[in-house]
């Protein structure tokens, strides 16, 4: 069977009332970026806190942080998203559960929360690896200056560690953009879902997913270039690149 290629399909009107098929894909891109950025903020904030706790002297604090990481890192993202979207509202009091289910953007909120928590466990590993890679003398210097432990982390350890983990955090940011595609399973019309919608309406499957692929590649290239610039600006003078924590440490 011969496939009928039609690259002009992107400029034809789409039945989903978003304009042309290109507008459909761009609308999906907007939801992808919004989901990824909001989830990244959650992942970064929680990841820094959990990663820091993981390096504290308290064994119980370390165990709690490790339990958090193992919980969210070892359950597949798809399962977590289903649990948050379908199960969690049923476990809450009925009024709250009904309110959550009635939210106009419930799938977006669910995707942001589940993706943010899932990625926060991975960010925590990178942050703790960055702190552990610093010499013991850094913490001792804080003590010698009369800093409390919290001040030592705030003014000495975390600023250096965060600059060192920019490369692995770049990988996690790229992953969060790609992982946002899982949200189509709970009804979020992000880029992959819009490509599927275009394919179902027009039957131009290759054109739809070729365009989606190119958009993902373009977005990721932009992220890599931006993060590469940030890495160069944040580089610690004289630091050995080989001593930086690698993705997947610990």
BELZIFEN-V310970 format. One record per residue. PSI is psi in whole degrees, -180 to 180 (none if undefined). OMEGA is omega as a letter, one per 40 degrees, with the letter a starting at -180 (* if undefined). Layout:
psi = <PSI;PSI>
omega = <OMEGA;OMEGA>
This chain:
psi = <130;135;133;95;140;88;-7;-3;-30;-21;6;155;136;141;-10;12;26;-1;-132;172;-31;-39;-36;-47;-39;-34;-42;-39;-41;-43;-36;-49;-40;-44;-47;-43;-44;-42;-35;-38;-44;-46;-42;-46;-51;-39;-40;-43;-51;-41;-37;-45;-34;-16;6;160;-24;122;-38;-37;-41;-42;-41;-42;-42;-38;-42;-47;-47;-37;-53;-23;-26;-6;126;143;-41;-42;-44;-41;-40;-42;-45;-38;-42;-33;-46;-45;-28;-22;-20;165;146;-43;-44;-42;-43;-37;-43;-44;-24;-5;136;-30;43;-39;-36;-48;-45;-44;-42;-46;-51;-41;-38;-45;-41;-46;-28;-34;-39;-39;-40;-40;-43;-43;-46;-37;-38;-42;-43;-25;-14;151;152;-29;-24;-46;-38;-34;-39;-42;-41;-31;-4;14;144;167;-42;-37;-34;-42;-44;-42;-21;-56;-54;-43;-39;-44;-42;-32;-31;-25;14;-45;-51;-31;-29;-42;-42;-35;-41;-40;-38;-32;-46;-39;-18;-19;-24;-25;-15;-23;-16;15;6;126;67;-166;-47;-41;-39;-36;-40;-40;-44;-42;-39;-35;-41;-17;17;74;-41;-42;-44;-49;-22;-45;-44;-41;-46;-37;-44;-44;-44;-44;-45;-37;-42;-42;-45;-43;-43;-45;-31;-40;-41;-40;-42;-39;-34;-5;137;120;129;-4;141;120;-29;-21;-5;144;139;154;133;9;154;none>
omega = <i;i;a;a;i;a;i;a;a;a;i;a;i;a;a;i;i;a;i;i;i;i;i;a;i;i;i;i;i;i;i;a;i;i;a;a;i;i;i;i;i;a;a;a;a;a;i;a;a;i;i;i;a;a;a;i;a;a;a;i;i;i;i;i;i;i;i;a;a;a;a;a;a;i;a;a;a;i;i;a;i;a;i;a;a;a;a;i;i;a;a;i;a;a;a;i;i;i;i;a;a;i;a;i;a;a;i;a;i;a;a;a;a;i;i;i;i;a;a;i;i;i;i;i;a;a;i;i;i;i;a;a;i;a;i;a;i;i;i;i;i;i;a;i;i;i;i;a;i;i;i;i;a;a;a;a;a;i;i;a;a;i;a;a;i;i;i;i;i;i;a;i;i;i;a;i;a;a;i;i;i;a;i;a;i;i;i;a;i;a;a;i;i;i;i;i;i;i;a;a;a;a;i;a;a;i;a;a;i;i;i;i;a;i;i;a;a;i;a;i;i;i;a;a;i;a;i;i;i;i;a;i;a;a;i;a;i;a;i;a;a;a;a;i;i;i;i;i;i;*>
